[in-house]
Amino acid sequence: MSLRKPYPWWPLAIAFASLLSPLAAQEDAAPPSARPLPDRPDPREIPVPPVATSLPTLPGVDELPVRKEMPDVLTMNDGTKVTTPAQFKERQKEMRTILEYYHVGRMPPAPGNVRGTVIRSEQVMGGKVHYRLVHLTFGPDAKLSLDVGILTPAGAGRVPVVIQPGGEPPGGPQLPKLAPGPTQGRGTDILLVVGAGPPADAVPPRPPRPGGIFGGPVTAESLARRVAQVLDHGYGYVTFNTNDCAEDTTLRLADGSFAFRTTRFFPAYPGYDWGIIGGWAWGTMRVVDYLQDDDLVDRTKIIITGTSRIGKAAMISGAFDDRIAMVAPGASSGGGTPAYRFSGGATTRQPSRGGKEGLTLMVMKYANQFSPNLHPFWGQVDKLPYDAHWFLALTAPRPFIMLEGTKDQNVVHNGIKQTWLAAQPAFALMGAADKLGVYWSDRPHGFSDTDWDGLLAFADKHLLGRHVTRAFDLFPADTDATANN
């Protein structure tokens, strides 16, 4: 019997489940506006207090040259050309430092003490699927925790798994939540306002949101049916709530600092300036820590995916953790897979519904998601010392596929193409030219069963060695290119 759920709304369930959090949907619903954006941040912005880290201080935006071309992944910082795989490994170290400083923020090292306890186990789908809820502990004094839901085909032994962060693992606790910021989801500059001013240890939490993403409880059975396409294919499925790692809120304290730094993983690591997306990526890597010793998981075949902002986190996870065998961000939009230099939206207020997400729009609406050193590049995208293709190049020679929508209102097709072209030299040098792919689904912003089709076929080809005839180097008619060349 097939595991696929025969309900007509099943593809929509996948799409909505992949929106991953209520605040993700809230921010995507920003009202449209055509007002021009200034080419530099508003001088009335209330600065975010700096966080001292161990990273060296790199040049600021005013010290960097204009560079309209995509920064070369095969040129060392000192100008040396990279011609061997051994050299490229050194180049990847340089690239990671630059990306942490300007884009992700400094992340803590692996804690080295991840432990997992199975607190719930059951058979679902008529006994064809095994579900486990695993409670992870880690970090200083093992005081941090994360609950992870794992589905695997019953009796299959060790299987490849897809990690898709953002869901609510069935049976897991719902933690208290901070309130959203006062302008969150309105397409405005979030650094123009601060909260009411409570001290960092007195921010009142919101009560947990009852039920699941569709209003009712998420059960192991309903989750298995929702991702039956993955399980039917012989793969396992892993999920966790990203808000249990870093709270998705723009709320600020009286001193201008972000309130998310007072909860979840952040108080344990005060000397790090990582943003929310960095917190989600770091949490993903802790799940990978646990999966290394899971008896039902093939640790050599771990895949990471995610949608929208969690697609960005998936991209970062793969770039910084070599144990992840394949990276497949979906609909990651601005700050994700489309080349920042070719994505538009640099001087126009274009909310994600009906527009394209450029760098300026991202640092205006989502400064909390990135390194604090990215915000000064508002209107200065050509001064970035990197671009989106660096994240792809950091995975080489591991397979990387961009899952994109032909009708995704956030994505300029040419931005995806330029990322793909600029990352290719790294994959070619590492003897993995065919392991860089792109797959288009006929959909708007989101994630559907056709995205799963592309992801699973790419994994079949590159992780399982199966014969696959599908092409992964095609692009739709590029109607946006003329405005972004």
N, C-alpha and C positions, 0 to 999 in steps of 0.2 A: 504494500500500500504506500502511495506517495505521501510524504509529509506535508506537501504544499496545502495551505488552507484554501478551500474553494470559494471563499467569499468574494463577491465582486468588488468590495472596497479594500481588498488586501493590498494592492499597490499603494493606495492612499495612506494606509496605515503605516507602511514602511516610510513613506515620505514624511508624514507628520511625526512619527517616532524619531526620525533623524533630525528634527529641529532641536531636539536635545534638552531644551530648557524653556520654561515660560518666558524668561527674559530674552531669550534668543528671538522668539516670535515677536515680543514687544518691540525690540529695537529695530527689527526689520520692517515694522509698520510705520516708520517715521513719515510724517506728512510731506508731500512733494513741495518743492520750491525751486524757483529758477534764479533766486537772488545770487549774485556773484559772491564768491568768497574772497577775502583779502589774500594777498600773496605772502603774508607773514602772520603769525599768531596775534591775536588781539592784545594790546598792551595792558588791558584791564584784567587779564588772566591772573588768577591767584596761584602762585607757583606751588608745585609739589615739593615738599622738603626732600633734599637729596638723601640717598642711602649710601653710605660708604661701603664699598666692596673691595675684594682683592684684585679686581681687574685693573690693568693699567689704564690711565686716562688717555683716550684716543682723541684725534683732532675733532673739534666741533664743526658745525655746519659752515661757519664763516671762514674756517681755515682750509676747507676742502675745495678742490677745483670742480668746475662744471665738467661732467663727463656724460655726454648724451648716449654713448655706446654702452652696451651691457658689460660691466666689469668682468674681466677675463678670469675664469676659474683656473687656468693653467699658467698664471703668472704669479710668482711669489711676491711678497710685500717688497722685497728689495729689487724687483724687476727681473729676477732670474726666470727663464722659461722652464716650465715643467715638461719633461720628456719621458719620464719613466714612472711606473707605478709606485716605486719607493719614494720618489720625490713628491708624488701626488699625496701620499699619506701625510707627509710633512705639511703640504699645502692645506690639507683638510684641517689640520690643527690650527693653522692661522685663520682659516675661514670661520671656524667655530668661535674663536675668540672675538672676531669682528662682529659676528651675528649676535653673540651674547651681549656685547657692549651696546650695539645700536638698536637691535630689534627685539630680542627675547628678554633681556635682563639676565643678570648673573643668577644661575640656578645652583642649589646646593649639590655637593657630590652625592653619589649613591650612599645611603646610610649603612649598607652592609649587614643589616640585622632584620631584614624582612622575614616575618613568620606568618604562616597562614593556618587558621583553624576552620575546619568545615563545621558550620553551625546549623546547616540544613541540607538535606539530601532527599531527592524524590525522583521517581520515574514519571514521565509525562508522555503525551502523544501515544497512548496505548502501550507504554513500555519501550518505545523506540528511542527515546531520548532521556538522558540522565541530566538532572539539574542539581547544582550545588551552589550554596551561598557560602562564600569563604570570607572570613574576617581577617584582614591583614593588620599587623602591628609593626611599627618601625620607627626610626628616627631617634632623637635624643631620649634616653631612658625608655625607649619603646612606647612613648606616649602618643604618637600619632597613629591613626588607624584609617582603614578604607575597606568598605564592604564591596565584594565583587561577585557578580553572578556568572556562572559558567555552565553552558549547555554543550553536551557532547553526544554524538550518536552512541547509543547503548551497544556494548560488546564490540566496539570497533578498535579497541586498543588505543595507542597513541595516535592522535589525529592532528592535522594542521588546524590552526585556529585563527579566527578573525576577531581582533579587538575593535569594538565600536563603542568608544566612551560616550557618555551622555544619558544613557537610560537609567531607570531606577531598578536596581536588581531586586527581583521579587523576594519579599521577606526581610529586606534590609531596613534599617532604621531611617526615619526622616528627621534630619537635624534641624534645629532652629535656624532661621535665616535672617540676615540683615535686610533692612528695607532697601528698595531701589533708590538710586539718586533722584533728586528732585526734577532733573531734566532728562532722565534716562529714557531713551526711545523716542526722543523728539527731534533728533537730527541737529542738535545744537552743540556748542562748545562746552564740554563738561567741566572745563577748568575755570569757567566764569563764576561758578557757585561753589559754596561749601555747605556743609550740613548745619544743624542747629548748634553744634559745638560741644557735644558730650565728650568727656575724656576717652581715650582709646580703649579703656577697659570697661566702659559703661554704655556702649552702643546697644540699645534695646533690640533684641532679636524678634523677628516675625515668627508666629507659630508655623509649624510645618504645614505644607500644602497637602490636604487630604487626597487620597486616591492617586491614580496614575495620570498619564498624559491625556487620556480620553475621558477623564472624570471618574472612572472606576478603578479599583485596585488592579495593579499589574501582577498577574500570577505567573508561575513558571510555565503553565500550560499556554497562556495567552502570548507570552514572550516567544515560546518555541514555535507557535503557529505564525507569529509575525515574521520570524526569520527562518521559516521552513525552507526557503530556497537555499540557504547556506547549509543547513543540516542535511537536507536531501542530497546535497553534493558531496557529503562525506567530511565536511569541515565542522569544527566546533565554533562556538560563538561566546564571546566574553564581553561583559559590559559593566560599567560602574557609573555613578553619578558624579559628573565633573564638579558640581557645586560642593561635593564633599571634600574636594581638594582646594579649590579657590572659589570664593563666592562671586557670582556674576552680578556685581553691583557697582555703580559709579558713585555711590555715597561717599562723601568726604567729611573729614573731621574739621574742627575749628582751626587747626593749624595748617589745613590744606592737604594733609596726608589722606590716602585712600583708606576707607574703613575696612576693605577686604584684608588689609595687612594685620588686622587684629584678630582674625579667626582662622580656623582650619590649619593648614601647614605653616603659615607665615610666622606666627610668634616664635616658633622653634628655631627659626633661621633669621635672626635680625640683621645679619651682615650681607644680605642679598637683596638686589633690587628687581627681582623677577616680577613680571606682570602676571595677570590672570591666566593668559594662555600658556605662559611658562609653567604655572602651577599645574595646569591640566596635563601638560606634557610630562612633567616630572612625576605626577601621579601615575601616568601610563607606564613610565619606566619602572615604577615600583611593582606594578602588576606583572610586568615582564620578569622582574626578579623572582616573583613567586612561581610563574609558569615554568621557569627553568627546571624545577624539580617536581612538577605535577605529573603523576603517573598516566594521565589520560591525554596529555598534550605532547605533540612532537615539537620540542623546543627549537628545532632548526627550521621550523616552518610557521613562524608567528607573523601575522599580517596586521597592520594597523590601518584603520580607515576612520572617517568621521565626516560630518557635514557642516558646512558654513564655518563658523568660528572654531568648531571642534575639528574641522578639516585642517585648519591652520595648526592646531595643536598636534594633530596626527603627523603633519609634515615636519614639525619641529622634533617630535619624538623620534621619527625615523632618521633625521639628520644627526641626532646626538646619541643614538643608541644602536650600535652595530649588530646587536642581537636580534633586532627586528628584521625579519627576512625579506619583507616586501612592504612598500609604503603606497597607500592608495587614497589620498585625500579627495573628497568629493565636494564640489561646489564651494571651494574655500574662499573665493572672491577676493576683495581687496585685502592686502596683507597676507595673501595666500599664494596660490600658484600663478596667477597672471602677472606678467612682468610689470613692475610698478612704473617703469618709464613709458610703457605703452598702454596704460589702462585708463587714461583720461581722468576726468573729475578733479584735476589739480586746482582749477580756479573757479569751479562752478559747484554750487551746493546741489548735489545729486543724490538724494536718499536712495537706499537700496531698492525700494519699490519704484521702478520706472527709470532708474539711472544706472550709472557705472560707478564702482567704488574705486576711487583713486587714493593715493597716499594721504593727501590733505584731508579728505573726508574721514579717513580712518583715524588719523591722529586727533581730529576734532571731536568725533563722537566716541572714540574708544581708546583714549589715552591710557586708561587703566589696564588695557589688555597687553601692552607692549612695554619694552624698556623705556624708562623716562628719557633716555637719550634719543629716542626717535621723534618725539614731538617737535623739536626745533627744525626738523626737515619739512615742516608745513610749507608748501609752495616751493620747495627746493629739491624736488625728486631727483633732478640730474646731478645733485651733489652726493647722493648716496654712494658709499664705497662698495656696495653690493647690490644685488637684485634678487628676485625670487628664485632664479635658476641656481643660486648657490645651495639652497636647501636640497634640490634634486641632485646636484653634483656630489653633495656629501653622502648620499646613499650609494653611489657607484662603488663597486659593481653590482650591488643588490638591485633587484627590479623595483622600478618606480612607475606608477601609472596615475595620470591625472584624469579624474572622472568629472566630466563637464557636461553642461546642458546647452543645447543649441538655442534655447529660449531663455537662458539664465539672464535676468535683467541686471545682474551685477557684474557680468563678465564681458570684456571686450575680447572677441575671438583672437585678434592679432596679439593681444597680451599673452595668451596661452601659447600661441605659436612661437613668439619670441623667446619665451622661457624654454620651450622645448628645444629650439635651435641652439640657444646659448649654453645649455647643459650638455648637449651631445658630445662635445670634445672630451669631456671627462669620462663619459661612458665608453667612448671609442678607445681612449687611452688604456682603460682598464679591461679591454676586450669584451665589453658588454653592450655594444651599440644597440642590440635589439631589445635590451632590458629597460629602455626608456620609452614609455608609451603614453598615449592619450586615447580616451574613449568618450565618444559623444552620445548622450541620450537626448531624445526629443522631449525635453521637459524644461520648465522654468527652474528657478532656484529651489533646490531640495535634493532628494535622493529617492530613487525608485527601483523597481525590480530590474530595469534594464541596466542600471548602474551595477547591481549585483552580477548581472550577466557578464559585463566587461571585467569586473574585478576577479570573478571566479575563473573565467577563461584565461586571463593573464596569469593567475596563480597556477592553474593547471599546466600552462606552458612552461613557466619558469621555475616553479617549485616542485612540480610533480613529473615534469618531463613528458607530459601528454601531448599528443598531436592536436594542434589547434589551427584552424584555417582563418580565423578572424584576424583582421588587420588592426594594428594599434598605432598607425602613423598617419591617419587621415584627419582632415580638417574640413569643417563646413565652409560654404561660401563666405568669405570674409568681408561682410558689408561694413564693418567698423574700421577697417585698416586705414582708409584714406584720411580719417580724422585723427589718426594717432601715429602716422609715420613722421 
